[in-house]
Amino acid sequence: MFYIFISDNIAQESIPELNSDFPEIPIDQRYAPDFLAQCIQWHEEIPQGWVYDIKANTFSPPPDSEAD
């Protein structure tokens, strides 16, 4: 599970729920609640800059990218 930090419907960061550097510390103890409230939980890592469609609950590459 990943926490995707969203700003203006753009993925800014993908944060893994489990971190091997801090294996005993849950994500809610590594990050402030107000920060996590700006994230969505997602089943896979999302590249930075991808666009989040809140209505469809999907991510897509930025319009100007040449994604496969």
N, CA, C and O atoms as a GROMACS GRO file, in nm:
protein
  272
    1MET      N    1   0.085  -0.117   0.000
    1MET     CA    2   0.000   0.000   0.000
    1MET      C    3   0.090   0.124   0.000
    1MET      O    4   0.194   0.128   0.066
    2PHE      N    5   0.047   0.223  -0.075
    2PHE     CA    6   0.118   0.350  -0.082
    2PHE      C    7   0.024   0.464  -0.044
    2PHE      O    8  -0.098   0.456  -0.064
    3TYR      N    9   0.081   0.567   0.010
    3TYR     CA   10   0.009   0.691   0.034
    3TYR      C   11   0.058   0.789  -0.070
    3TYR      O   12   0.177   0.819  -0.077
    4ILE      N   13  -0.034   0.838  -0.152
    4ILE     CA   14   0.002   0.928  -0.261
    4ILE      C   15  -0.035   1.070  -0.218
    4ILE      O   16  -0.152   1.101  -0.197
    5PHE      N   17   0.068   1.154  -0.206
    5PHE     CA   18   0.045   1.294  -0.171
    5PHE      C   19   0.001   1.367  -0.296
    5PHE      O   20   0.071   1.369  -0.397
    6ILE      N   21  -0.117   1.428  -0.288
    6ILE     CA   22  -0.180   1.496  -0.400
    6ILE      C   23  -0.183   1.646  -0.373
    6ILE      O   24  -0.220   1.689  -0.263
    7SER      N   25  -0.145   1.725  -0.472
    7SER     CA   26  -0.160   1.870  -0.465
    7SER      C   27  -0.210   1.917  -0.600
    7SER      O   28  -0.147   1.890  -0.703
    8ASP      N   29  -0.322   1.987  -0.602
    8ASP     CA   30  -0.384   2.032  -0.727
    8ASP      C   31  -0.404   1.917  -0.826
    8ASP      O   32  -0.379   1.932  -0.945
    9ASN      N   33  -0.448   1.803  -0.775
    9ASN     CA   34  -0.475   1.682  -0.854
    9ASN      C   35  -0.351   1.624  -0.922
    9ASN      O   36  -0.363   1.549  -1.018
   10ILE      N   37  -0.233   1.658  -0.872
   10ILE     CA   38  -0.108   1.606  -0.926
   10ILE      C   39  -0.038   1.526  -0.816
   10ILE      O   40  -0.025   1.572  -0.703
   11ALA      N   41   0.006   1.405  -0.851
   11ALA     CA   42   0.081   1.323  -0.756
   11ALA      C   43   0.218   1.388  -0.731
   11ALA      O   44   0.297   1.406  -0.823
   12GLN      N   45   0.242   1.421  -0.607
   12GLN     CA   46   0.368   1.485  -0.571
   12GLN      C   47   0.468   1.386  -0.513
   12GLN      O   48   0.589   1.403  -0.525
   13GLU      N   49   0.416   1.281  -0.448
   13GLU     CA   50   0.503   1.184  -0.383
   13GLU      C   51   0.426   1.055  -0.355
   13GLU      O   52   0.308   1.059  -0.320
   14SER      N   53   0.494   0.943  -0.371
   14SER     CA   54   0.440   0.811  -0.332
   14SER      C   55   0.518   0.764  -0.211
   14SER      O   56   0.640   0.749  -0.215
   15ILE      N   57   0.447   0.740  -0.103
   15ILE     CA   58   0.510   0.701   0.023
   15ILE      C   59   0.465   0.560   0.058
   15ILE      O   60   0.346   0.536   0.076
   16PRO      N   61   0.560   0.466   0.068
   16PRO     CA   62   0.519   0.330   0.105
   16PRO      C   63   0.470   0.324   0.249
   16PRO      O   64   0.527   0.388   0.338
   17GLU      N   65   0.365   0.247   0.270
   17GLU     CA   66   0.311   0.233   0.406
   17GLU      C   67   0.416   0.172   0.499
   17GLU      O   68   0.429   0.214   0.614
   18LEU      N   69   0.489   0.074   0.448
   18LEU     CA   70   0.596   0.011   0.524
   18LEU      C   71   0.730   0.059   0.470
   18LEU      O   72   0.750   0.064   0.348
   19ASN      N   73   0.819   0.095   0.560
   19ASN     CA   74   0.949   0.147   0.519
   19ASN      C   75   1.057   0.062   0.586
   19ASN      O   76   1.060   0.049   0.708
   20SER      N   77   1.145   0.004   0.505
   20SER     CA   78   1.249  -0.083   0.561
   20SER      C   79   1.347  -0.008   0.650
   20SER      O   80   1.413  -0.069   0.734
   21ASP      N   81   1.358   0.124   0.633
   21ASP     CA   82   1.443   0.203   0.721
   21ASP      C   83   1.383   0.219   0.860
   21ASP      O   84   1.454   0.240   0.958
   22PHE      N   85   1.250   0.209   0.868
   22PHE     CA   86   1.177   0.224   0.995
   22PHE      C   87   1.076   0.110   1.007
   22PHE      O   88   0.956   0.137   1.010
   23PRO      N   89   1.119  -0.015   1.013
   23PRO     CA   90   1.025  -0.128   1.006
   23PRO      C   91   0.927  -0.136   1.122
   23PRO      O   92   0.820  -0.195   1.108
   24GLU      N   93   0.961  -0.080   1.234
   24GLU     CA   94   0.874  -0.090   1.352
   24GLU      C   95   0.785   0.033   1.371
   24GLU      O   96   0.704   0.037   1.463
   25ILE      N   97   0.799   0.134   1.284
   25ILE     CA   98   0.726   0.260   1.302
   25ILE      C   99   0.617   0.272   1.195
   25ILE      O  100   0.649   0.282   1.077
   26PRO      N  101   0.490   0.271   1.235
   26PRO     CA  102   0.380   0.283   1.139
   26PRO      C  103   0.382   0.421   1.071
   26PRO      O  104   0.437   0.518   1.125
   27ILE      N  105   0.322   0.428   0.954
   27ILE     CA  106   0.323   0.552   0.877
   27ILE      C  107   0.260   0.668   0.954
   27ILE      O  108   0.305   0.782   0.940
   28ASP      N  109   0.158   0.641   1.034
   28ASP     CA  110   0.094   0.750   1.108
   28ASP      C  111   0.180   0.804   1.221
   28ASP      O  112   0.146   0.906   1.281
   29GLN      N  113   0.291   0.737   1.250
   29GLN     CA  114   0.387   0.791   1.346
   29GLN      C  115   0.507   0.855   1.276
   29GLN      O  116   0.585   0.927   1.338
   30ARG      N  117   0.521   0.828   1.146
   30ARG     CA  118   0.629   0.889   1.068
   30ARG      C  119   0.587   1.021   1.005
   30ARG      O  120   0.671   1.106   0.977
   31TYR      N  121   0.458   1.039   0.984
   31TYR     CA  122   0.406   1.159   0.918
   31TYR      C  123   0.294   1.220   1.001
   31TYR      O  124   0.221   1.149   1.071
   32ALA      N  125   0.280   1.349   0.993
   32ALA     CA  126   0.176   1.422   1.067
   32ALA      C  127   0.038   1.390   1.010
   32ALA      O  128   0.024   1.368   0.890
   33PRO      N  129  -0.064   1.388   1.096
   33PRO     CA  130  -0.201   1.359   1.049
   33PRO      C  131  -0.250   1.455   0.941
   33PRO      O  132  -0.319   1.412   0.848
   34ASP      N  133  -0.215   1.583   0.950
   34ASP     CA  134  -0.262   1.677   0.848
   34ASP      C  135  -0.196   1.651   0.712
   34ASP      O  136  -0.257   1.677   0.608
   35PHE      N  137  -0.074   1.599   0.713
   35PHE     CA  138  -0.009   1.561   0.587
   35PHE      C  139  -0.077   1.437   0.529
   35PHE      O  140  -0.111   1.435   0.411
   36LEU      N  141  -0.097   1.336   0.610
   36LEU     CA  142  -0.160   1.213   0.562
   36LEU      C  143  -0.303   1.238   0.513
   36LEU      O  144  -0.352   1.165   0.427
   37ALA      N  145  -0.369   1.338   0.567
   37ALA     CA  146  -0.505   1.372   0.523
   37ALA      C  147  -0.505   1.424   0.379
   37ALA      O  148  -0.609   1.422   0.312
   38GLN      N  149  -0.391   1.470   0.330
   38GLN     CA  150  -0.378   1.519   0.193
   38GLN      C  151  -0.338   1.407   0.096
   38GLN      O  152  -0.320   1.431  -0.023
   39CYS      N  153  -0.326   1.286   0.149
   39CYS     CA  154  -0.285   1.171   0.069
   39CYS      C  155  -0.404   1.079   0.046
   39CYS      O  156  -0.503   1.082   0.120
   40ILE      N  157  -0.392   0.998  -0.058
   40ILE     CA  158  -0.489   0.890  -0.077
   40ILE      C  159  -0.414   0.759  -0.069
   40ILE      O  160  -0.296   0.752  -0.106
   41GLN      N  161  -0.480   0.657  -0.021
   41GLN     CA  162  -0.419   0.525  -0.017
   41GLN      C  163  -0.437   0.461  -0.155
   41GLN      O  164  -0.544   0.466  -0.214
   42TRP      N  165  -0.327   0.401  -0.204
   42TRP     CA  166  -0.330   0.344  -0.337
   42TRP      C  167  -0.258   0.210  -0.336
   42TRP      O  168  -0.167   0.191  -0.254
   43HIS      N  169  -0.294   0.120  -0.422
   43HIS     CA  170  -0.239  -0.016  -0.423
   43HIS      C  171  -0.102  -0.027  -0.488
   43HIS      O  172  -0.036  -0.130  -0.474
   44GLU      N  173  -0.057   0.075  -0.558
   44GLU     CA  174   0.074   0.072  -0.621
   44GLU      C  175   0.138   0.211  -0.620
   44GLU      O  176   0.071   0.312  -0.598
   45GLU      N  177   0.268   0.214  -0.643
   45GLU     CA  178   0.340   0.340  -0.648
   45GLU      C  179   0.298   0.417  -0.774
   45GLU      O  180   0.283   0.359  -0.881
   46ILE      N  181   0.281   0.548  -0.760
   46ILE     CA  182   0.242   0.633  -0.872
   46ILE      C  183   0.357   0.729  -0.901
   46ILE      O  184   0.411   0.790  -0.809
   47PRO      N  185   0.395   0.742  -1.028
   47PRO     CA  186   0.503   0.835  -1.061
   47PRO      C  187   0.466   0.980  -1.028
   47PRO      O  188   0.351   1.022  -1.041
   48GLN      N  189   0.565   1.054  -0.987
   48GLN     CA  190   0.546   1.195  -0.959
   48GLN      C  191   0.501   1.266  -1.086
   48GLN      O  192   0.552   1.240  -1.194
   49GLY      N  193   0.404   1.354  -1.071
   49GLY     CA  194   0.354   1.431  -1.184
   49GLY      C  195   0.230   1.373  -1.251
   49GLY      O  196   0.168   1.440  -1.334
   50TRP      N  197   0.193   1.249  -1.216
   50TRP     CA  198   0.073   1.193  -1.276
   50TRP      C  199  -0.050   1.265  -1.224
   50TRP      O  200  -0.051   1.317  -1.113
   51VAL      N  201  -0.153   1.268  -1.306
   51VAL     CA  202  -0.276   1.343  -1.277
   51VAL      C  203  -0.379   1.249  -1.214
   51VAL      O  204  -0.404   1.139  -1.264
   52TYR      N  205  -0.439   1.295  -1.105
   52TYR     CA  206  -0.543   1.219  -1.036
   52TYR      C  207  -0.680   1.272  -1.075
   52TYR      O  208  -0.707   1.392  -1.061
   53ASP      N  209  -0.766   1.184  -1.125
   53ASP     CA  210  -0.904   1.218  -1.158
   53ASP      C  211  -0.990   1.171  -1.041
   53ASP      O  212  -1.015   1.052  -1.025
   54ILE      N  213  -1.034   1.266  -0.960
   54ILE     CA  214  -1.107   1.232  -0.838
   54ILE      C  215  -1.241   1.164  -0.869
   54ILE      O  216  -1.283   1.076  -0.794
   55LYS      N  217  -1.307   1.203  -0.978
   55LYS     CA  218  -1.437   1.142  -1.011
   55LYS      C  219  -1.422   0.997  -1.055
   55LYS      O  220  -1.503   0.912  -1.017
   56ALA      N  221  -1.320   0.969  -1.134
   56ALA     CA  222  -1.298   0.832  -1.183
   56ALA      C  223  -1.211   0.751  -1.089
   56ALA      O  224  -1.200   0.630  -1.103
   57ASN      N  225  -1.148   0.818  -0.992
   57ASN     CA  226  -1.056   0.755  -0.898
   57ASN      C  227  -0.946   0.680  -0.973
   57ASN      O  228  -0.919   0.562  -0.949
   58THR      N  229  -0.883   0.753  -1.067
   58THR     CA  230  -0.775   0.696  -1.148
   58THR      C  231  -0.660   0.795  -1.159
   58THR      O  232  -0.676   0.915  -1.137
   59PHE      N  233  -0.545   0.742  -1.195
   59PHE     CA  234  -0.428   0.825  -1.227
   59PHE      C  235  -0.395   0.806  -1.374
   59PHE      O  236  -0.418   0.699  -1.431
   60SER      N  237  -0.343   0.911  -1.435
   60SER     CA  238  -0.297   0.902  -1.573
   60SER      C  239  -0.173   0.987  -1.590
   60SER      O  240  -0.149   1.079  -1.512
   61PRO      N  241  -0.093   0.957  -1.692
   61PRO     CA  242   0.027   1.037  -1.716
   61PRO      C  243  -0.012   1.182  -1.745
   61PRO      O  244  -0.123   1.209  -1.790
   62PRO      N  245   0.081   1.273  -1.721
   62PRO     CA  246   0.052   1.413  -1.754
   62PRO      C  247   0.022   1.426  -1.903
   62PRO      O  248   0.075   1.350  -1.984
   63PRO      N  249  -0.063   1.521  -1.941
   63PRO     CA  250  -0.103   1.536  -2.082
   63PRO      C  251   0.014   1.555  -2.177
   63PRO      O  252   0.005   1.514  -2.293
   64ASP      N  253   0.121   1.615  -2.133
   64ASP     CA  254   0.233   1.643  -2.223
   64ASP      C  255   0.337   1.532  -2.227
   64ASP      O  256   0.440   1.546  -2.292
   65SER      N  257   0.310   1.420  -2.156
   65SER     CA  258   0.408   1.310  -2.154
   65SER      C  259   0.384   1.217  -2.272
   65SER      O  260   0.277   1.218  -2.334
   66GLU      N  261   0.484   1.141  -2.302
   66GLU     CA  262   0.474   1.042  -2.409
   66GLU      C  263   0.477   0.903  -2.347
   66GLU      O  264   0.568   0.823  -2.375
   67ALA      N  265   0.379   0.873  -2.264
   67ALA     CA  266   0.371   0.744  -2.195
   67ALA      C  267   0.338   0.634  -2.295
   67ALA      O  268   0.269   0.657  -2.394
   68ASP      N  269   0.388   0.515  -2.266
   68ASP     CA  270   0.360   0.400  -2.353
   68ASP      C  271   0.215   0.361  -2.348
   68ASP      O  272   0.174   0.266  -2.415
   0.00000   0.00000   0.00000
